[in-house]
Amino acid sequence: MAGIDLFLSKSLSFKIKNKLEPKIQHKLKLNLFKKYGYSIKQSMLDFSKFDEELMGFLKLDSLKFEKDCIFEIINFAEIKKKSLVITIKDESLIKQILEMVGDKETRKILEEVAKKPLAVPEILEICKLSKTSGYRKINNLNRNGYLIIKGFELTSKKRAVDKYTMFWEKIMIEMKEGKYIIKIKISISVFNNSSIVQTIFKNGLKKY
């Protein structure tokens, strides 16, 4: 499930690059590219491979390093059996979310797929979007991980078409002392399907 990984990838790769010593970062980039054809950002979507390469440089400190980076981006506000709430800490992600929900057409797309999973043609029709504008906004949501695939439908020509929904169940936005606070509720099953989560939190979430 790429949604969470895409959502976190840009911010997480930026934190990692900032924290790594330049020599280690350079060698890590070379290793990832030679073995898998990945940049550091691309390896966020296949995080176990990044983790394996990082361990070659940082040894047992690699997991602590990864946790330090992820906790500069999100915090766990609440963890339950079937869902959890995370607080977004990273300013670039906060800005991205505010811009997204501030755009009328993008917000409409999210509102509709939150009701039930929809194929792209259905989204365009229900939201009354032109193909040019609609595809651009849907692609942007996909690229940044806000939409995830949930099932498919067959067209009249018996072709399978993916249906999309949001990766979160609920979003809470408030302003306190001039700063925005954003919390997102996510199902445990969606969260655990992330390669980043599976690698960094392989011993479970409860202690966080």
CORHULIN-V536809 format. One record per run of one state. SS is the DSSP state (alpha for helix, beta for strand, coil for the rest). FROM is the first residue (numbers start at 1). TO is the last residue. If there is no record, write none. Layout:
ss->{SS	SS}
from->{FROM	FROM}
to->{TO	TO}
//
This chain:
ss->{coil	alpha	coil	alpha	coil	alpha	coil	beta	coil	beta	coil	alpha	coil	alpha	coil	beta	alpha	coil	alpha	coil	beta	coil	beta	coil	beta	coil	beta	alpha	coil	alpha	coil}
from->{1	2	20	22	37	40	71	74	80	83	89	91	103	104	116	118	120	127	131	144	147	155	160	167	170	177	179	188	193	195	201}
to->{1	19	21	36	39	70	73	79	82	88	90	102	103	115	117	119	126	130	143	146	154	159	166	169	176	178	187	192	194	200	208}
//
